Amino acid sequence: MGNRAWLYLQSEQDGDAPSREIASSNNTLPTLWQILLASSEITPSDTTQRVFGDAGTDGLRAPARAAHERLFQVAAFLIGRETDKGLQYCLQLEGAALWLERLLDEDYEGCECWFNANLDELCWLDDSDPAGFAAAVRQECNERWLALRERMAAGDVPGVLKLLNVSDLQDASDWAWRFGLGGLDHPYFAEAEEPIEVCFDEYEAETAIDDAYLGGGLYRFEVQGLWGIRAGRDERAARVTAPRYQAIWPFDAGVAAVLLDDKVGLIDRAGNQVLACELDAVCDFAQGLAAAQVGELFGFIDPSGKWVITPRFVDTGDFSPANQAAAREGDHWGVIDRQGNWVVAPTWYDIDWNEGLHAWIPKRNGLRGLINTQGHLVVDPQYEALEVFVTEVDATEQWADGSLRMVVGDYEQSGMLDCSGKLLVPVAYTSIGYLSWLPSRGISDEDLAPAGEANRYVQVSKCVEYKGGWEQWFKNVYDTREGREVLPLVHEVVALKWGTGYGWFCTIAPDEPGVHASEGLHTGIANSDGSWLHEPIYGWVVKKGLKSWERDMLVEHWNRNAPVAAQRADDGALVLLHGDGRVEPAPLLAGTFEA
């Protein structure tokens, strides 16, 4: 975890009560803290902040409102000179300034308060004198702020960014953490796989526990059981609509559903009635249309309240990205287009849209099939599971170029179909996956296979259970073009490309491994057709203890017609293996017993 530091917000009325943690950091005093702690004073550390005992280090305390003003100046300077206010660093800087302002105005209203830094563990990093460490940090903070003021006065954006230790604004996670935003104690600033791309106010509103936020800066409020809308959470905010509705739902496609006299209508952001309250129900908009119910029947409306498809269905789903929706007539489901015409006749008891496959999944007796967006039955319902094989490429592109493949089967065995429904791999394997091709750091066959061989091979695996209760996994290469297994089942397989050829680097687990077999495994290299270029009789190839990421060395040698070393698993003999299949004894280095 490293040596940590903490930044707290402390008020005069706190006394010895715990201060509020604002941020934490590992092994450094972030630039953000230096801005907040400029013009600070040295103060005995707050004993409530001690984590691992008293290190004898003083703390730094800076008036909070003056500190916030400094941060606000930096944020205003950088954001004001950026044309795209939606960039990650603009959103984060603005969010930090807003959050601290909100804490000071709402949680510490009327109180004198300070930012207080616990520097104990940072002092240990460089064996500094605890008595003088706080003074040295205080000087560093003051110098940083004076330099920032000078660069901002000169309008020098690159100079300011350099002083903030920001090297790449596009690398949100890197600069945000080094600057100190990533350590702020609010979920908006937490490191996440998907960067937050909404402003701080939007984020707080969307995650508010009272569920009052309607979108676009508008909030619902209640008076005596009726709901209205105002332009803010505060009671003093301007009213958009008076409290007159039984319910108001969040805005969607620029309109909000409202309930009046037990009927649903639509209003716009200005509170104007777009559609009179005459519906029995309305769903969310998808692809610009929303399912709406009148009596027992469903149709579709657009955001203007116009009926695009008049109510005539018993039930419907949402419109899919293919601009089609499931609809029920009587007891059966079909698929309609945006004009309400049947693309798939209503003959199915159940049908669902599958985003990954960009297709419809009809069901019969618990089994699944596939209908494409042209309405053609590609796969009759006969499988318990059906999913797209390649997920890195959009399914619409795969349909367009004919490369789409589907993994089908039950929950014990899998096979593969192409986009016409042709069986490429029989439903006989425990799993089907990508082949890793060398030389490369990639993951799949699609972009790395030899020219003309993309999509031809997949890796298939079988899990074999033995009477003793243990399991063994075997792998193979399946040739979808010829419809056959290329190899006998092996322990592991990796695809190799060298020169003008290709083949398979394999390890097997023989019943009686040689005494020189690493972990009881033998290694060999097969040709593309599965015949052995070098039979699996070696304890190691290339070098002993070869790591998976080092197998490129074999290809590198064979690409320049150089052999690689290997050791036989039975007698330990050292040999040289050539890319053309030749094997020759390895010469011994003078004075050693090594090849």
MOSULWO-V72821 format. One record per pair of residues at least 6 apart in sequence whose C-alpha atoms are under 7 Angstrom apart, sorted by the first residue. I is the first residue (numbers start at 1). J is the second residue. D is the distance in whole Angstrom. If there is no record, write none. Layout:
BEGIN
i=[I;I]
j=[J;J]
d=[D;D]
END
This chain:
BEGIN
i=[2;2;3;3;3;3;4;4;4;4;4;4;5;5;5;5;5;5;5;6;6;6;6;6;7;7;7;7;7;7;7;7;8;8;8;8;8;8;8;9;9;9;9;9;9;9;9;10;10;10;10;10;10;11;11;11;11;12;12;12;16;18;22;22;23;23;23;24;24;25;27;28;30;30;30;31;31;31;32;32;34;35;35;35;35;36;36;36;36;37;37;37;37;38;38;38;38;39;39;40;40;40;40;41;41;41;42;42;42;42;42;42;43;43;43;43;44;44;45;45;45;49;55;56;56;57;57;57;57;57;57;58;58;59;59;59;59;59;60;60;60;61;61;61;61;62;62;62;63;63;63;64;64;64;68;68;71;72;75;75;77;78;79;79;88;88;89;89;91;95;95;123;123;148;148;151;151;152;164;165;166;167;168;169;173;176;177;181;182;182;182;205;206;212;212;213;213;214;214;214;214;215;215;217;217;218;218;218;218;219;219;219;219;219;220;220;220;220;221;221;221;222;222;223;226;226;226;226;227;227;227;227;227;227;228;228;228;228;228;229;229;229;229;230;230;230;230;230;231;231;231;231;240;240;241;245;245;245;246;246;247;247;248;248;248;248;249;249;249;250;252;252;253;253;254;254;255;255;255;255;255;256;256;256;257;257;257;257;258;258;258;259;259;260;263;263;263;263;264;264;264;264;264;265;265;265;265;265;266;266;266;266;267;267;267;268;274;274;275;279;279;279;280;280;280;281;281;282;282;282;282;283;283;283;284;286;286;287;287;287;287;288;289;289;289;290;290;290;291;291;291;291;291;291;292;292;292;292;293;294;296;297;297;297;297;298;298;298;298;298;298;299;299;299;299;299;300;300;300;300;301;301;301;302;309;309;313;313;313;314;314;314;315;315;316;316;316;317;317;317;318;319;322;323;323;324;324;324;324;325;325;325;326;326;326;326;327;327;327;327;328;328;329;331;332;332;332;332;333;333;333;333;333;333;334;334;334;334;334;335;335;335;335;336;336;336;337;343;344;348;350;350;351;351;351;351;352;352;352;353;353;353;354;354;356;356;357;357;357;358;358;359;359;359;359;360;360;360;361;361;361;361;362;362;362;362;363;363;364;367;367;367;367;368;368;368;368;368;368;369;369;369;369;369;370;370;370;370;371;371;371;372;378;378;379;383;383;383;384;384;385;385;385;386;386;386;386;387;387;387;388;388;388;389;389;389;395;398;399;402;404;404;405;405;405;405;406;406;406;407;407;407;407;408;408;408;409;409;412;413;413;413;413;413;414;414;414;414;414;414;415;415;415;415;415;416;416;416;416;417;417;417;418;424;424;425;425;429;429;429;430;430;430;431;431;431;432;432;432;432;433;433;433;434;434;434;434;435;435;435;435;435;435;436;436;436;436;436;437;437;437;437;437;437;438;438;438;438;439;439;439;439;445;445;446;446;456;456;456;457;457;457;457;458;458;458;459;459;459;459;460;460;460;460;461;461;461;461;462;462;462;463;463;463;463;464;464;464;465;465;473;474;474;474;475;475;475;475;475;476;476;476;476;476;476;477;477;477;478;478;478;479;479;486;486;487;490;490;490;491;491;491;492;492;492;493;493;493;493;494;494;494;495;495;495;496;496;496;496;497;497;498;498;498;499;502;502;503;503;503;504;504;504;504;505;505;505;506;506;506;507;507;507;507;508;508;508;509;509;509;510;513;513;514;514;515;515;516;516;516;516;517;517;518;518;521;522;522;522;522;522;523;523;523;523;523;523;524;524;524;524;524;525;525;525;525;525;526;526;526;527;533;534;537;537;538;538;538;538;539;539;539;540;540;541;541;541;542;542;542;542;543;543;554;557;557;558;558;561;562;563;563;563;564;564;564;565;565;565;566;566;566;566;567;567;567;568;574;574;574;575;575;575;575;576;576;576;576;577;577;586;587;588;588;589]
j=[26;27;26;27;121;122;24;25;26;27;121;122;24;25;26;118;119;121;122;23;24;25;117;118;21;22;23;24;115;116;117;118;19;20;21;22;115;116;117;19;20;21;22;113;114;115;116;19;20;113;114;115;116;111;112;113;114;111;112;113;48;48;184;185;183;184;185;183;184;183;122;122;178;179;180;164;179;180;179;180;141;70;71;141;145;67;68;70;71;61;62;67;141;138;141;142;145;62;142;60;61;62;138;60;61;62;58;59;60;61;134;135;58;59;60;61;58;59;58;59;118;118;120;130;131;119;120;130;131;133;134;131;134;116;117;118;119;134;116;117;134;114;115;116;117;114;115;116;113;114;115;113;114;115;97;100;97;97;93;94;152;157;85;90;172;197;169;172;199;199;200;130;133;160;163;159;160;160;179;179;175;175;175;175;191;182;183;189;189;190;191;213;213;219;220;219;220;220;249;250;251;250;251;231;232;229;230;231;232;229;230;231;232;233;227;228;229;230;227;228;229;228;243;243;243;244;245;246;243;244;245;246;247;248;241;242;243;244;245;239;240;241;242;237;238;239;240;241;237;238;239;240;270;271;271;258;259;260;259;260;258;259;256;257;258;259;256;257;258;256;284;285;285;303;268;269;266;267;268;269;303;266;267;268;264;265;266;267;264;265;266;265;277;277;277;278;279;280;277;278;279;280;281;275;276;277;278;279;273;274;275;276;273;274;275;274;304;305;305;292;293;294;293;294;295;292;293;290;291;292;293;290;291;292;290;318;319;319;320;321;323;302;300;301;302;300;301;302;298;299;300;301;316;318;298;299;300;301;299;311;314;311;312;313;314;311;312;313;314;315;316;309;310;311;312;313;307;308;309;310;307;308;309;308;339;340;327;328;329;328;329;330;327;328;326;327;328;325;326;327;325;325;373;337;338;335;336;337;338;335;336;337;333;334;335;336;333;334;335;336;334;346;346;349;346;347;348;349;346;347;348;349;350;351;344;345;346;347;348;342;343;344;345;342;343;344;343;375;375;362;362;363;360;361;362;363;360;361;362;359;360;361;360;361;388;395;387;388;395;395;396;370;371;372;373;370;371;372;368;369;370;371;368;369;370;381;369;381;381;381;382;383;384;381;382;383;384;385;386;379;380;381;382;383;377;378;379;380;377;378;379;378;420;421;421;408;409;410;409;410;408;409;410;406;407;408;409;406;407;408;405;406;407;405;406;407;404;404;419;419;418;419;416;417;418;419;416;417;418;414;415;416;417;414;415;416;415;427;430;427;428;429;430;431;427;428;429;430;431;432;425;426;427;428;429;423;424;425;426;423;424;425;424;480;483;480;483;460;461;462;461;462;463;460;461;462;458;459;460;461;458;459;460;444;445;458;459;444;445;458;459;494;495;443;444;445;494;495;445;448;449;494;495;496;495;496;497;552;496;497;552;555;454;455;454;455;479;480;481;477;478;479;480;477;478;479;475;476;477;478;475;476;477;478;473;474;475;476;473;474;475;471;472;473;474;471;472;473;471;472;491;489;490;491;489;490;491;492;493;485;487;488;489;490;493;485;486;487;484;485;486;485;486;529;530;530;506;507;508;507;508;509;506;507;508;504;505;506;507;504;505;506;503;504;505;502;503;504;505;503;555;555;558;559;559;527;528;526;527;528;525;526;527;528;524;525;526;523;524;525;521;522;523;524;521;522;523;520;521;522;521;520;521;569;570;569;570;539;569;570;572;539;569;539;540;539;536;537;538;539;569;536;537;538;539;540;541;534;535;536;537;538;532;533;534;535;536;532;533;534;533;581;581;568;569;566;567;568;569;567;568;569;566;567;565;566;567;554;564;565;566;565;566;564;563;564;578;579;579;578;576;577;578;576;577;578;575;576;577;574;575;576;577;573;574;575;574;585;586;595;583;584;585;586;583;584;585;586;583;584;595;595;594;595;595]
d=[6;6;6;5;5;6;7;5;4;6;6;7;6;5;6;6;6;6;6;6;4;7;6;5;6;5;5;6;7;6;5;6;6;5;4;5;6;5;6;6;5;6;6;7;6;5;6;5;7;5;5;6;7;7;6;4;6;7;6;6;7;6;6;5;5;4;5;5;7;6;6;7;6;5;5;6;5;6;6;5;5;7;7;7;6;5;7;7;7;7;5;7;6;7;5;5;6;7;6;6;5;4;7;6;5;6;7;6;5;6;7;7;6;5;6;6;5;6;5;5;7;7;6;6;7;7;6;5;6;7;7;7;6;7;6;6;6;6;6;5;7;6;6;4;7;5;5;7;6;4;6;6;4;5;7;7;7;6;6;6;7;7;7;6;6;7;7;7;6;7;5;6;6;6;7;6;6;7;6;7;5;7;7;7;7;6;7;6;5;6;6;6;6;5;5;5;7;7;7;4;6;6;6;6;6;7;6;5;6;6;5;6;6;6;6;6;4;6;6;5;6;6;7;6;5;5;5;5;4;6;5;6;6;7;5;5;4;6;7;6;5;5;7;6;5;4;5;7;6;6;6;7;6;6;6;6;6;5;5;6;6;5;7;6;5;7;6;5;6;6;7;7;7;6;6;7;6;5;5;6;7;5;5;6;6;6;5;7;6;5;6;7;7;6;5;5;5;5;5;6;5;6;6;5;5;4;6;6;6;5;5;7;4;5;7;6;6;6;5;7;6;5;5;5;7;6;5;7;6;4;6;6;5;6;6;6;6;6;7;7;7;6;6;6;5;5;5;6;6;6;4;7;7;7;6;5;6;7;7;7;7;5;5;5;5;4;6;5;6;6;7;5;5;4;6;7;6;6;5;7;4;5;7;7;6;6;6;6;6;5;6;7;6;5;6;4;6;6;5;6;6;4;7;6;6;6;6;5;6;5;5;7;7;6;4;6;6;6;6;7;6;7;6;7;5;5;5;5;5;6;5;6;6;7;5;5;4;6;6;6;5;5;7;4;5;7;6;5;5;7;6;5;7;5;4;6;6;5;7;6;5;6;6;7;6;6;7;5;6;6;6;7;6;5;6;6;5;6;6;6;5;6;6;5;6;7;6;6;6;5;5;5;5;4;6;5;6;7;7;5;5;4;6;7;6;6;5;7;4;5;7;7;6;5;6;6;5;6;6;5;6;5;6;7;6;4;7;6;5;7;6;5;6;6;5;6;7;5;7;6;6;5;7;6;4;6;5;5;6;6;6;5;7;6;5;6;6;6;6;6;6;5;5;7;5;6;5;6;6;7;5;5;4;6;7;6;5;5;7;5;5;7;7;5;7;6;7;6;6;5;6;5;6;6;5;7;7;6;5;6;6;5;6;5;6;6;6;6;6;6;6;7;7;5;5;7;6;6;7;6;7;6;5;6;6;5;6;6;7;7;5;6;6;6;5;6;6;5;6;6;6;5;6;6;5;7;7;6;5;6;6;5;6;7;7;6;4;6;6;5;6;6;6;4;6;6;5;6;5;7;7;5;5;5;5;5;6;6;7;7;6;7;5;6;7;6;5;6;6;4;6;6;6;6;5;5;7;6;5;5;5;6;6;5;7;6;6;5;7;6;5;7;6;5;6;5;5;6;7;7;7;6;6;5;5;7;6;6;4;4;6;5;6;7;6;5;7;6;5;6;6;5;4;6;6;5;7;6;5;6;7;5;7;5;4;6;6;6;4;6;6;4;5;6;7;7;5;6;5;5;7;5;6;5;6;6;7;5;5;4;7;7;6;6;5;7;7;4;5;6;5;5;6;6;6;7;5;4;5;6;6;4;6;6;6;4;7;6;5;5;6;7;7;6;6;7;7;5;7;7;6;5;5;5;5;7;6;5;6;6;5;6;7;6;5;6;7;6;6;7;7;6;4;4;6;5;6;5;5;7;6;6;6;5;6]
END
